[in-house]
Amino acid sequence: MTTAKKTTVAGRQGFKTGEAVVYPAHGVGRITAIEEQEIAGYKLELFVVSFEKDKMVLRVPTAKANSVGMRKLAEPELVKKALDVLTGRARIKRTMWSRRAQEYEAKINSGDLISVTEVVRDLFRSEVQPEQSYSERQLYEAALDRVVREISSVNKITETEALKLIEQSLAKSPRRAKADAEADAEGEDDVQEEAA
């Protein structure tokens, strides 16, 4: 009797009802229940993961949770490291956009907070930089949404507050600071010309 209970707890890999988790392809969700279903004659224990913002419910076999990449929320230290990644210089490879887009998509769907944060850093454009293409914007927004949701869940803050943290970190990036300073200088030149 006790071995069956141990197997079930071990099969759940430390996940429990009510806990926020990260599912690689969808981001942050919450385990709303652990239920048993019979599928093709086999009894299967499933995590019921709800993604409120997407109005979606996913059922993940408890035994497959780790192999599909489902994980607990990041620790606060990892969130701090992710915010530090945003302050770094963007690393954009000199390859065709289609190849880079595939790499960005893979990073977003990896579920790894640092990888997703790198996509946000690399695709971010300040107001003084040229506009993004539609596909760049889509990837950027998908990555940003994942990072915002995880940071807000870990730090127990609203998504708006998490977005402000991210924007503050992006503003500290060396390239952004230089571009903003140049834009300010151009603006001052325009004002001085008008005054003369």
C-alpha positions as CSV (number, residue, x, y, z in Angstrom):
1,M,0.0,0.0,0.0
2,T,2.8,2.5,0.9
3,T,4.8,1.7,-2.2
4,A,1.9,2.7,-4.5
5,K,1.6,6.0,-2.6
6,K,5.4,6.6,-2.9
7,T,5.3,5.8,-6.7
8,T,2.5,8.4,-7.1
9,V,4.4,11.1,-5.2
10,A,7.6,10.3,-7.0
11,G,5.7,10.2,-10.3
12,R,4.5,13.8,-9.6
13,Q,8.1,14.9,-9.4
14,G,7.5,17.4,-6.6
15,F,4.7,19.2,-8.4
16,K,1.5,19.9,-6.5
17,T,-2.0,21.3,-7.0
18,G,-2.1,25.1,-6.9
19,E,1.5,25.5,-7.9
20,A,2.6,27.8,-10.8
21,V,4.8,26.0,-13.3
22,V,6.4,26.7,-16.6
23,Y,5.5,24.6,-19.7
24,P,8.0,25.3,-22.5
25,A,5.6,25.8,-25.4
26,H,3.1,27.9,-23.4
27,G,4.9,29.7,-20.5
28,V,3.6,30.1,-17.0
29,G,0.5,28.1,-16.0
30,R,-1.0,26.8,-12.8
31,I,-1.6,23.2,-11.8
32,T,-5.4,23.2,-11.0
33,A,-5.8,19.5,-10.4
34,I,-4.1,16.1,-10.6
35,E,-6.6,13.6,-12.1
36,E,-6.7,10.1,-13.3
37,Q,-8.1,9.2,-16.7
38,E,-8.4,5.9,-18.5
39,I,-7.0,6.2,-22.0
40,A,-6.9,3.1,-24.3
41,G,-7.4,0.8,-21.4
42,Y,-4.5,2.4,-19.3
43,K,-5.0,4.4,-16.2
44,L,-3.0,7.6,-16.5
45,E,-2.4,10.2,-13.9
46,L,-2.4,13.8,-15.4
47,F,-1.5,17.3,-14.2
48,V,-4.3,19.7,-15.3
49,V,-2.4,22.9,-16.1
50,S,-4.4,26.0,-16.7
51,F,-3.1,29.0,-18.7
52,E,-5.6,31.7,-17.6
53,K,-4.4,34.4,-20.0
54,D,-4.6,32.1,-23.0
55,K,-7.9,30.5,-21.8
56,M,-6.3,27.1,-22.3
57,V,-6.1,23.9,-20.2
58,L,-3.4,21.3,-20.8
59,R,-3.3,17.8,-19.5
60,V,0.2,16.5,-19.0
61,P,0.9,12.9,-17.9
62,T,2.7,13.1,-14.5
63,A,5.3,10.6,-15.6
64,K,6.2,12.8,-18.6
65,A,6.3,16.2,-16.9
66,N,10.1,16.3,-16.8
67,S,10.7,14.8,-20.3
68,V,8.4,17.5,-21.9
69,G,10.3,20.2,-20.0
70,M,7.7,21.2,-17.4
71,R,9.5,22.9,-14.5
72,K,8.9,24.9,-11.4
73,L,9.2,28.6,-11.5
74,A,12.7,30.1,-11.5
75,E,14.4,31.0,-8.2
76,P,14.7,34.7,-7.4
77,E,18.5,34.5,-8.1
78,L,17.8,33.3,-11.6
79,V,15.3,36.1,-12.2
80,K,18.0,38.6,-11.1
81,K,20.4,36.9,-13.5
82,A,17.8,37.2,-16.3
83,L,17.4,40.9,-15.6
84,D,21.2,41.3,-15.8
85,V,21.2,39.5,-19.2
86,L,18.9,42.3,-20.5
87,T,21.5,44.9,-19.6
88,G,24.1,43.2,-21.8
89,R,24.9,43.9,-25.4
90,A,22.5,42.4,-28.0
91,R,24.1,39.4,-29.8
92,I,22.7,39.3,-33.3
93,K,24.3,36.7,-35.7
94,R,25.0,37.7,-39.3
95,T,22.8,35.0,-40.8
96,M,19.7,35.0,-42.8
97,W,16.6,36.1,-40.9
98,S,14.8,32.8,-41.4
99,R,17.7,31.0,-39.7
100,R,17.8,33.5,-36.8
101,A,14.0,33.3,-36.5
102,Q,14.1,29.5,-36.1
103,E,16.8,29.9,-33.4
104,Y,14.7,32.5,-31.5
105,E,11.6,30.3,-31.8
106,A,13.6,27.4,-30.4
107,K,14.9,29.5,-27.5
108,I,11.3,30.7,-26.7
109,N,10.0,27.2,-26.7
110,S,12.9,25.8,-24.6
111,G,11.2,27.2,-21.5
112,D,14.6,28.3,-20.2
113,L,14.2,31.7,-18.6
114,I,17.7,32.9,-19.6
115,S,17.3,31.8,-23.2
116,V,14.0,33.5,-23.6
117,T,15.4,36.6,-22.0
118,E,18.2,36.6,-24.5
119,V,15.6,36.7,-27.3
120,V,14.0,39.8,-25.6
121,R,17.4,41.5,-25.4
122,D,18.4,40.7,-29.0
123,L,15.1,41.8,-30.5
124,F,14.3,44.9,-28.4
125,R,14.2,48.2,-30.2
126,S,14.1,51.5,-28.5
127,E,12.1,54.4,-30.1
128,V,15.2,55.8,-31.8
129,Q,16.1,52.6,-33.5
130,P,14.6,51.4,-36.8
131,E,11.2,49.6,-36.6
132,Q,11.0,45.8,-36.5
133,S,9.5,43.6,-39.2
134,Y,6.2,41.9,-38.4
135,S,7.9,38.5,-37.7
136,E,10.5,40.1,-35.5
137,R,7.8,41.9,-33.5
138,Q,5.8,38.6,-33.1
139,L,8.9,36.8,-31.7
140,Y,9.8,39.7,-29.5
141,E,6.3,39.9,-28.0
142,A,6.1,36.2,-27.5
143,A,9.4,36.2,-25.6
144,L,8.6,39.3,-23.6
145,D,5.2,37.8,-22.6
146,R,6.9,34.7,-21.3
147,V,9.5,36.7,-19.3
148,V,6.9,39.1,-17.9
149,R,4.7,36.3,-16.7
150,E,7.5,34.4,-15.0
151,I,9.0,37.4,-13.3
152,S,5.6,38.6,-12.1
153,S,4.9,35.1,-10.7
154,V,8.3,34.7,-9.0
155,N,8.4,38.2,-7.6
156,K,4.7,38.2,-6.7
157,I,4.1,41.5,-8.6
158,T,1.7,42.5,-11.3
159,E,2.7,41.9,-15.0
160,T,2.8,45.7,-15.4
161,E,5.4,46.0,-12.6
162,A,7.4,43.1,-14.1
163,L,7.3,44.9,-17.5
164,K,8.7,48.0,-15.9
165,L,11.6,46.0,-14.3
166,I,12.4,44.6,-17.8
167,E,12.2,48.0,-19.5
168,Q,14.5,49.4,-16.8
169,S,17.1,46.7,-17.4
170,L,16.9,47.1,-21.2
171,A,17.5,50.8,-20.8
172,K,20.8,50.1,-19.0
173,S,22.1,48.2,-22.1
174,P,25.3,49.9,-23.5
175,R,23.9,50.1,-27.0
176,R,20.5,51.5,-25.8
177,A,22.2,54.1,-23.5
178,K,24.4,55.3,-26.4
179,A,21.5,55.4,-28.9
180,D,19.3,57.4,-26.5
181,A,22.2,59.8,-25.7
182,E,22.7,60.4,-29.5
183,A,18.9,61.0,-29.9
184,D,18.9,63.5,-27.1
185,A,21.9,65.3,-28.6
186,E,20.1,65.5,-32.0
187,G,17.0,66.8,-30.3
188,E,19.1,69.5,-28.6
189,D,20.8,70.4,-31.9
190,D,17.3,70.9,-33.4
191,V,16.2,73.1,-30.5
192,Q,19.4,75.2,-30.8
193,E,19.0,75.6,-34.6
194,E,15.4,76.8,-34.1
195,A,16.5,79.3,-31.4
196,A,19.2,80.7,-33.8
